[in-house]
């Protein structure tokens, strides 16, 4: 399991550095060629013409819009990535049922069957237990070592295996939490620029520039909406993934404790 993690680590480490610039590029292309398409505006002018549909209205949000689109794309991509990674970490079957099966097999001195069950289950919990069971079998053959040292060796093996698995579970969550924070702030920046434009239009002598006024209001509202949407989605999924990781961590700790305590009880 650890070898697989090591072989995949270069790709996983580079994932964020590839995805973030790509999301920015895609956002700019969407803003320019999709939202800014001539058919979305009166007279085919995306800058002076009034928007004819929702896409044209969003384009009127100004240069902050592609930044917010990029943030929302990043949130979407890393949400999917965390879904896939954490689902793999859970393994193929129910974690609670798997832990119960492992506990029963260990109590029945069926270590090989327990290891086979780990290979069938896969995932982070199974990888940690398999490492502990491997050490369990190894220390059983050591006749010149006292029981306390054997239990300590099993616990240490479990801790090392856990330390290898946990970073993979929480990796990239910081990106979601960062997007949750900056999405609203970027939206507020766009809102401020839009309000400045609106008040400038209202301050004109004589009749206000209604076009500039409407553009400013659109810029303010669109940026506010995109910022809030991105922040809400990121917060929801960050908390969801954090809860699932806590559940997996609890399963790993419970399974590891079962392995060490069973050895201590059965091999006095």
ChimeraX attribute file (.defattr): number of C-alpha atoms within 10 A of each C-alpha:
attribute: neighborCount
match mode: 1-to-1
recipient: residues
	/A:1	17
	/A:2	13
	/A:3	8
	/A:4	8
	/A:5	13
	/A:6	12
	/A:7	10
	/A:8	11
	/A:9	13
	/A:10	10
	/A:11	11
	/A:12	15
	/A:13	12
	/A:14	10
	/A:15	14
	/A:16	16
	/A:17	10
	/A:18	11
	/A:19	15
	/A:20	17
	/A:21	13
	/A:22	15
	/A:23	21
	/A:24	19
	/A:25	15
	/A:26	16
	/A:27	21
	/A:28	19
	/A:29	14
	/A:30	17
	/A:31	23
	/A:32	14
	/A:33	10
	/A:34	16
	/A:35	23
	/A:36	23
	/A:37	17
	/A:38	17
	/A:39	17
	/A:40	22
	/A:41	22
	/A:42	14
	/A:43	12
	/A:44	16
	/A:45	15
	/A:46	21
	/A:47	15
	/A:48	14
	/A:49	16
	/A:50	19
	/A:51	24
	/A:52	13
	/A:53	12
	/A:54	11
	/A:55	17
	/A:56	24
	/A:57	21
	/A:58	21
	/A:59	28
	/A:60	29
	/A:61	25
	/A:62	22
	/A:63	14
	/A:64	21
	/A:65	25
	/A:66	23
	/A:67	23
	/A:68	28
	/A:69	23
	/A:70	23
	/A:71	28
	/A:72	23
	/A:73	20
	/A:74	24
	/A:75	27
	/A:76	16
	/A:77	17
	/A:78	21
	/A:79	21
	/A:80	11
	/A:81	14
	/A:82	21
	/A:83	14
	/A:84	11
	/A:85	16
	/A:86	19
	/A:87	14
	/A:88	14
	/A:89	22
	/A:90	21
	/A:91	20
	/A:92	14
	/A:93	12
	/A:94	10
	/A:95	20
	/A:96	13
	/A:97	10
	/A:98	21
	/A:99	21
	/A:100	12
	/A:101	14
	/A:102	25
	/A:103	18
	/A:104	13
	/A:105	17
	/A:106	20
	/A:107	16
	/A:108	10
	/A:109	14
	/A:110	13
	/A:111	18
	/A:112	14
	/A:113	13
	/A:114	23
	/A:115	22
	/A:116	11
	/A:117	17
	/A:118	24
	/A:119	15
	/A:120	13
	/A:121	20
	/A:122	19
	/A:123	22
	/A:124	27
	/A:125	28
	/A:126	29
	/A:127	25
	/A:128	27
	/A:129	28
	/A:130	25
	/A:131	22
	/A:132	27
	/A:133	26
	/A:134	15
	/A:135	19
	/A:136	21
	/A:137	13
	/A:138	13
	/A:139	20
	/A:140	13
	/A:141	9
	/A:142	11
	/A:143	8
	/A:144	7
	/A:145	11
	/A:146	11
	/A:147	17
	/A:148	11
	/A:149	11
	/A:150	21
	/A:151	21
	/A:152	13
	/A:153	18
	/A:154	26
	/A:155	20
	/A:156	15
	/A:157	21
	/A:158	27
	/A:159	18
	/A:160	13
	/A:161	22
	/A:162	21
	/A:163	12
	/A:164	18
	/A:165	22
	/A:166	16
	/A:167	10
	/A:168	17
	/A:169	23
	/A:170	16
	/A:171	13
	/A:172	18
	/A:173	19
	/A:174	11
	/A:175	17
	/A:176	26
	/A:177	17
	/A:178	15
	/A:179	25
	/A:180	26
	/A:181	17
	/A:182	16
	/A:183	27
	/A:184	22
	/A:185	17
	/A:186	22
	/A:187	28
	/A:188	21
	/A:189	16
	/A:190	27
	/A:191	25
	/A:192	17
	/A:193	19
	/A:194	28
	/A:195	20
	/A:196	16
	/A:197	20
	/A:198	24
	/A:199	15
	/A:200	15
	/A:201	20
	/A:202	16
	/A:203	12
	/A:204	10
	/A:205	8
	/A:206	7
	/A:207	9
	/A:208	15
	/A:209	15
	/A:210	12
	/A:211	14
	/A:212	18
	/A:213	20
	/A:214	17
	/A:215	24
	/A:216	26
	/A:217	21
	/A:218	22
	/A:219	29
	/A:220	26
	/A:221	19
	/A:222	22
	/A:223	33
	/A:224	25
	/A:225	17
	/A:226	25
	/A:227	31
	/A:228	19
	/A:229	17
	/A:230	27
	/A:231	25
	/A:232	16
	/A:233	17
	/A:234	28
	/A:235	17
	/A:236	12
	/A:237	21
	/A:238	20
	/A:239	14
	/A:240	11
	/A:241	18
	/A:242	14
	/A:243	12
	/A:244	15
	/A:245	18
	/A:246	13
	/A:247	14
	/A:248	21
	/A:249	18
	/A:250	13
	/A:251	20
	/A:252	26
	/A:253	17
	/A:254	15
	/A:255	25
	/A:256	26
	/A:257	17
	/A:258	19
	/A:259	23
	/A:260	21
	/A:261	14
	/A:262	16
	/A:263	22
	/A:264	15
	/A:265	9
	/A:266	10
	/A:267	10
	/A:268	8
